[in-house]
């Protein structure tokens, strides 16, 4: 699978509406056949930073995502005006297709 984490530094005046702004992109991506997950979080240390954790089943799914119309609209039109800087990304192909349990913590 492709496992991707992206950090978005959002303009202070855009922070309150950022989740709503990215909702159409989020919903369209989650509906893609090869999307495994697409989850937003907000940094505790920097409330102007949103973190996107996403995964795609394989090369074809990842390629379909970045070539989709909703990806192009989001990355070229919708999201950039709300940002302070270019997003930072970690993108890796890894084994697996789902979340696994953490070995260091067990809850009975």
C-alpha positions as CSV (number, residue, x, y, z in Angstrom):
1,X,0.0,0.0,0.0
2,X,1.0,3.6,-0.3
3,X,1.0,5.3,3.1
4,X,1.1,9.1,3.0
5,X,1.3,11.8,5.7
6,X,1.0,15.5,4.7
7,X,1.3,18.5,7.0
8,X,-0.6,21.6,6.0
9,X,0.3,25.0,7.6
10,X,-2.9,27.0,7.4
11,X,-3.3,30.8,7.5
12,X,-4.6,31.8,10.9
13,X,-7.7,33.4,9.3
14,X,-8.5,30.2,7.4
15,X,-8.1,27.7,10.3
16,X,-11.7,27.7,11.6
17,X,-13.1,27.0,8.1
18,X,-10.3,24.6,6.9
19,X,-12.1,21.3,7.6
20,X,-15.2,22.6,5.8
21,X,-13.0,23.7,2.9
22,X,-11.5,20.3,2.4
23,X,-14.7,18.3,3.0
24,X,-15.6,17.8,-0.7
25,X,-12.0,16.6,-1.4
26,X,-12.1,14.3,1.6
27,X,-15.5,12.8,0.6
28,X,-14.5,12.3,-3.0
29,X,-11.2,10.7,-2.0
30,X,-12.8,8.3,0.5
31,X,-15.2,7.2,-2.3
32,X,-12.3,6.1,-4.5
33,X,-12.2,2.3,-4.9
34,X,-8.5,2.0,-3.9
35,X,-8.6,4.4,-0.9
36,X,-8.0,2.6,2.4
37,X,-8.3,5.7,4.6
38,X,-8.1,9.5,4.4
39,X,-8.1,11.1,7.9
40,X,-7.5,14.7,9.1
41,X,-6.0,15.7,12.5
42,X,-5.0,19.0,14.0
43,X,-1.6,19.5,15.7
44,X,-1.7,19.9,19.4
45,X,1.6,22.0,19.4
46,X,0.6,24.2,16.4
47,X,-3.2,24.6,16.0
48,X,-2.6,26.2,12.5
49,X,-1.2,22.8,11.3
50,X,-3.5,20.1,10.0
51,X,-2.1,16.6,9.3
52,X,-3.6,14.3,6.7
53,X,-2.9,10.5,7.0
54,X,-4.0,8.6,3.9
55,X,-3.4,5.2,2.3
56,X,-4.1,3.6,-1.1
57,X,-4.2,-0.1,-1.9
58,X,-1.6,-0.1,-4.7
59,X,0.1,1.8,-7.5
60,X,-3.0,2.0,-9.6
61,X,-5.1,3.4,-6.7
62,X,-2.5,6.0,-5.9
63,X,-2.1,7.0,-9.5
64,X,-5.9,7.2,-10.0
65,X,-6.1,9.5,-6.9
66,X,-3.5,12.0,-8.1
67,X,-5.0,12.0,-11.6
68,X,-8.6,12.5,-10.4
69,X,-10.4,15.7,-11.1
70,X,-11.1,16.3,-7.3
71,X,-7.4,16.0,-6.6
72,X,-6.5,18.6,-9.3
73,X,-9.2,21.0,-8.1
74,X,-8.2,20.7,-4.4
75,X,-4.4,20.9,-5.0
76,X,-4.5,23.6,-7.7
77,X,-7.5,25.8,-6.7
78,X,-9.2,25.1,-3.3
79,X,-6.4,24.4,-0.8
80,X,-3.4,26.6,-1.8
81,X,-5.1,30.0,-1.0
82,X,-5.6,28.8,2.6
83,X,-2.0,27.9,3.2
84,X,1.0,29.7,4.6
85,X,3.5,27.4,2.9
86,X,3.9,24.4,0.6
87,X,2.7,21.3,2.5
88,X,5.3,18.8,3.8
89,X,4.9,15.1,2.8
90,X,6.1,11.6,3.6
91,X,5.0,9.1,1.1
92,X,6.1,5.5,1.2
93,X,5.2,2.1,-0.3
94,X,4.8,-0.3,2.6
95,X,3.6,-3.8,3.2
96,X,0.1,-4.3,4.5
97,X,-3.4,-3.0,3.8
98,X,-4.8,-2.0,7.2
99,X,-3.9,-0.7,10.7
100,X,-2.4,-3.2,13.0
101,X,-2.4,-3.4,16.8
102,X,0.4,-1.6,18.7
103,X,2.7,-4.2,20.3
104,X,3.8,-1.9,23.2
105,X,0.3,-1.3,24.6
106,X,-2.3,-4.0,25.2
107,X,-5.7,-3.2,26.5
108,X,-7.6,-6.1,27.9
